[in-house]
Structures are given as structure tokens and as C-alpha cells.
């Protein structure tokens, strides 16, 4: 079935992959952008942002489904997270209501499970509440850590692996997902409604019980062709590193004080009871192979 998809966040890491897959599948996409983008078949770029009501109105007009990916993962304070994640989601919902568009696929985060750990998680949980109260035909996806060839959030881990030493949180487990698998899930949900309506899904790579931090670090090391020594780093030291990173790189800092508490949380494993029904979707990318492809892409780009 060919869909008319309205998409936010289409120029970001997850959005770019989702857009590519949507166009390859023959769907027609309208996508929001702050900057001029090259033309592509079956794609209409709409100038604007989540703060631009007129742009959002144009974006969702005549859409069958809205895939809301846009959001912020790094911001200076709680107010800025609220603007980027919660208020932006409200704006998308308002535009959909005005145009009578019912179907919404909302990309959240596992961080929304623990809103007291970080301003980021708090803002994603708040956005979820707005979606749930919207009256729309919604499905929420909470991805865990996302990796893939164009990702810059996990890039630092690959760079550390290249040096042979990785600083990791002090304990716990995590789930991960490859960006292509996540994009395929979002598009599957966009064309399906009966099973997934008003569900919150926590998708992952299929690893039962998730990954121990040390094992995941070792897997990145293998992808880089290195034996890696992993260091369980206490929260206080990660806090020092975060503040130093912010002083050095400013807005470009990847480890921020807001992230330290949720990085150190022991359970970022996708909940079994929240998994996507197998008849709808299953991950296709084995994580070891996906990490190797990511490492190879980083090398080709000169990032590592």
C-alpha cells in the first residue's frame, strides 16, 4: 500500500534512514526542513520547524500518517528540552487535529521510563503524555541506544575502542537497535493500525536480556579489530568528564551532566512485555554484523 507520509526529523540520523526506506518502498513523503535540500522523486520538502505553525500545517496536509521523529537529545536546560521535545510534539498534534489527520507514529526513548533521572527523559515522558491525551490514533516507539553508519552519538565509543580503552558506566545492562531495523519498524507501523493502536513499544536487536556494558564494549572492539579494555567508570568521574567536555566542546559535547545519571542507571533493557508483536516486526540486523558495518562506514568517512 502506497502511503502519503508526513515526516519530522527527516534530516537527522534516524529520519534520513526512514526517509530513504520510505521512498525506496514507493511512498510519497512530505518532510520538514530548516535548510534547503536536494530534490528527490516522490519527496516534497516543506521549509519550517516545529515552532512554525504554517510549516506544520503544510506538512500534514493530505497526509495518511505522520511519523514524528524530530526532537532534541542535548540541550542546556530543562526548558530547552521541553521546547524541543514536549512543545514540539504538541505543535504536531495541533496541526494534525486541524487537518483531520488521525494516524501518528511518535518516536520517543527508553529514557521516558525514568523521567526523574534526566531533563531529557522528563521531556520525552511529557511528550508521550501529550500523545496519549491527543485523541489521535497513536503508536509510540521507545528505541534504546541506536547505532548505525551515520550516527555521531555512539561515535565516541568507537573512537575509544580504536585506542583500546573504553570508559563505560559502572554496571547494568542495555538494549540496542540498528538504525535500519528501527526505520523499518516505523514504516511497518505507519501502514498498520489495528494491532498497534495506542501501544507503546520498546524495540531492540532481539538480544534476550540486553547487553552487559562490558560485553557491548567488547563487541565494539571486535568491530574495530581491537581487543578493548573496559573501565567501569563511577558516576562522579563521569560527571567530571561531562563538565570538562562541555567546557571544551560547548554545544558539541556528547557527554553532558544531564546524561550522566541516566547513563549510570542499571536497566536500559527493552521490556519483554513491551516488545513489538512478532507478526508485525522482527529485527533483521545481527548486532555484531551491524557494529562491523558501522565501524567500516566510520573509517570510510575518516571519522575514526
C-alpha positions in Angstrom: 0.0 0.0 0.0 1.4 3.4 -1.0 1.2 6.0 1.7 1.3 9.7 1.9 3.7 10.2 4.9 4.4 13.4 6.7 7.7 13.3 8.5 9.5 15.4 11.0 13.2 15.0 11.7 13.8 13.7 8.2 17.3 15.2 8.0 18.6 13.6 11.2 20.2 10.2 11.8 17.0 8.2 12.2 15.0 10.3 9.9 17.4 10.1 7.0 17.3 6.3 7.1 13.5 6.3 7.5 13.1 8.7 4.6 15.3 6.6 2.3 13.4 3.4 3.1 10.1 5.2 2.6 11.0 6.5 -0.8 12.5 3.1 -1.8 9.2 1.5 -0.9 7.3 3.8 -3.2 5.7 6.0 -0.6 5.2 9.7 -1.1 6.8 11.8 1.6 6.4 15.4 2.8 9.3 16.3 5.1 10.0 19.3 7.3 13.4 21.0 6.9 15.1 24.1 8.2 17.6 24.2 5.3 17.2 23.8 1.5 17.5 20.2 0.5 18.1 18.5 -2.9 15.0 17.4 -4.8 14.1 13.7 -4.9 11.3 11.8 -6.6 8.1 11.4 -4.5 9.5 13.8 -1.9 8.3 17.3 -1.1 10.4 19.4 1.3 8.5 21.9 3.5 10.5 24.8 4.9 9.9 25.2 8.6 10.4 23.8 12.0 8.3 22.6 15.0 7.9 26.2 16.1 6.4 27.1 12.7 2.6 26.5 12.7 2.3 27.4 9.0 5.0 25.0 8.0 3.4 22.2 10.1 0.1 22.9 8.5 1.6 22.4 5.1 3.5 19.4 6.2 0.5 17.4 7.4 -2.0 18.5 4.8 -3.4 15.4 2.9 -1.2 13.0 4.9 -2.3 9.5 5.7 0.1 9.2 8.6 2.6 11.5 10.5 5.9 10.0 11.6 7.2 12.3 14.3 11.0 11.7 14.7 12.2 15.2 15.4 13.5 16.0 18.9 16.5 17.1 20.9 18.9 14.8 22.8 21.2 17.6 24.0 20.0 20.9 25.4 21.3 23.4 28.0 18.4 23.1 30.5 15.0 21.6 31.2 13.2 24.5 29.5 15.1 23.9 26.2 14.3 20.1 26.4 10.6 21.0 26.9 10.6 23.2 23.9 12.3 20.7 21.6 10.5 17.5 22.7 7.2 18.3 24.5 6.1 21.6 23.0 7.2 20.4 19.5 5.1 17.3 19.9 2.1 19.5 20.9 2.5 21.5 17.8 2.5 18.4 15.6 -0.6 17.2 17.3 -2.4 20.5 16.9 -1.6 20.6 13.2 -2.9 17.1 12.8 -6.2 17.9 14.6 -6.7 21.0 12.4 -6.3 18.9 9.2 -8.1 15.9 10.4 -5.1 13.6 10.2 -5.6 10.7 12.6 -2.5 8.3 12.5 0.6 9.3 14.4 3.8 7.3 14.9 5.7 9.0 17.7 9.4 8.3 18.3 10.2 8.5 22.0 13.0 7.0 24.0 13.6 4.4 26.7 14.7 7.4 28.8 10.9 8.2 29.1 10.6 5.3 31.5 12.7 7.1 34.1 11.7 10.8 33.9 13.3 11.7 37.2 16.8 10.7 36.0 17.3 13.5 33.5 15.7 16.5 31.9 15.9 14.6 28.6 13.9 11.7 29.9 11.4 14.0 31.7 10.8 15.9 28.4 10.3 12.6 26.4 7.9 11.3 29.1 5.9 14.6 28.9 5.7 14.4 25.1 4.4 10.8 25.5 1.6 12.1 27.8 0.6 14.7 25.2 0.4 12.0 22.6 -1.6 9.7 24.8 -4.1 12.5 25.6 -4.3 13.7 21.9 -7.3 11.6 20.9 -5.4 10.5 17.8 -4.7 7.0 16.5 -1.2 6.9 18.0 1.6 4.4 18.5 4.7 5.3 20.5 8.1 3.6 19.9 10.7 3.8 22.6 14.1 3.0 21.0 17.0 2.0 23.1 20.5 3.1 22.1 20.5 3.5 18.3 23.6 2.8 16.2 24.5 2.9 12.5 26.8 4.3 9.9 25.8 8.0 10.2 25.4 8.1 14.0 27.5 10.6 15.9 26.1 9.7 19.4 27.9 6.4 19.6 30.9 7.5 17.6 32.9 8.3 20.8 32.7 4.7 21.8 34.2 3.5 18.5 36.9 6.1 18.9 37.7 4.9 22.4 37.7 1.3 21.1 40.3 2.3 18.5 42.5 3.4 21.3 42.0 0.1 23.1 40.3 1.5 26.3 36.7 2.3 26.8 35.1 4.2 29.7 31.7 2.7 30.4 29.0 3.2 33.1 29.7 1.3 36.3 27.2 -1.5 35.8 23.9 -2.6 34.4 22.6 -3.7 31.0 21.3 -2.0 27.9 19.4 -2.8 24.7 20.5 -1.5 21.3 19.0 -1.3 17.8 20.4 -0.8 14.4 19.0 2.3 12.6 17.8 0.4 9.6 15.8 -2.0 11.7 14.2 0.9 13.6 13.3 2.7 10.3 11.7 -0.5 9.0 9.6 -0.7 12.2 8.4 2.9 11.9 7.3 2.3 8.3 5.6 -1.0 9.2 3.6 0.8 11.9 2.8 3.6 9.5 1.0 1.1 7.3 -0.6 -0.9 10.1 -3.1 0.3 12.7 -5.3 -2.4 14.2 -2.7 -4.3 16.3 -0.5 -1.4 17.3 -3.1 1.3 18.0 -2.5 3.0 21.4 0.5 0.8 22.2 3.9 1.8 23.5 6.6 -0.5 22.0 10.2 -0.9 23.2 12.1 -2.3 20.3 15.6 -3.8 20.3 18.0 -6.1 18.4 16.5 -9.3 19.8 19.2 -10.0 22.4 17.3 -11.5 25.3 18.1 -9.6 28.5 20.0 -7.0 26.6 23.8 -6.4 26.7 26.1 -6.2 29.7 28.1 -2.9 29.2 31.4 -4.8 29.2 30.2 -7.3 26.6 28.9 -4.5 24.4 32.2 -2.6 24.7 34.0 -5.8 23.7 31.6 -6.1 20.7 32.5 -2.6 19.5 36.2 -3.5 20.0 35.7 -6.5 17.7 34.1 -4.3 15.1 37.1 -2.1 15.2 39.5 -5.0 15.1 40.8 -4.3 18.6 40.9 -6.1 22.0 39.4 -3.5 24.3 40.0 -2.9 28.0 36.7 -1.6 29.5 36.8 0.6 32.6 33.7 0.7 34.8 33.7 4.5 35.5 31.9 5.8 38.6 29.2 8.4 38.3 31.2 11.1 40.0 34.1 10.7 37.5 31.7 10.7 34.5 30.3 13.9 35.9 33.8 15.5 35.9 34.3 14.3 32.3 30.9 15.7 31.3 31.7 19.1 32.7 35.1 19.1 31.1 33.6 18.1 27.8 31.1 20.9 28.0 33.8 23.4 28.7 35.9 22.2 25.7 33.3 21.5 23.1 30.3 23.6 24.3 27.1 22.6 22.5 29.1 19.9 20.7 29.7 17.9 23.9 28.3 14.4 23.8 28.6 13.5 27.5 26.7 16.2 29.4 25.9 16.4 33.1 22.2 15.7 32.2 23.2 12.4 30.7 25.4 11.1 33.4 22.6 9.9 35.8 20.7 8.0 33.1 23.9 6.6 31.6 24.6 5.1 35.1 21.1 3.7 35.5 21.4 -0.1 35.7 18.4 -1.1 33.5 18.1 0.2 29.9 16.8 -3.1 28.6 13.7 -3.1 26.4 10.9 -4.7 28.5 9.7 -8.1 27.3 6.1 -7.1 27.8 6.5 -4.1 25.6 8.1 -5.8 22.6 6.6 -5.4 19.1 4.4 -8.4 18.2 6.5 -10.8 16.1 3.8 -10.9 13.4 4.4 -7.2 12.8 8.2 -6.8 13.0 11.4 -8.6 14.0 14.9 -7.2 13.9 16.9 -8.4 10.9 20.4 -6.9 11.6 22.6 -9.1 13.8 24.3 -6.7 16.2 27.9 -7.9 15.6 27.4 -7.5 11.9 25.8 -4.1 12.3 28.6 -2.8 14.5 31.1 -4.0 12.0 29.3 -2.2 9.1 29.1 0.9 11.3 32.9 0.8 12.0 33.6 0.3 8.3 31.5 3.3 7.4 33.2 5.4 10.1 36.6 4.5 8.6 35.4 5.3 5.1 34.3 8.7 6.3 37.5 9.3 8.2 35.7 9.6 11.5 37.8 7.0 13.3 
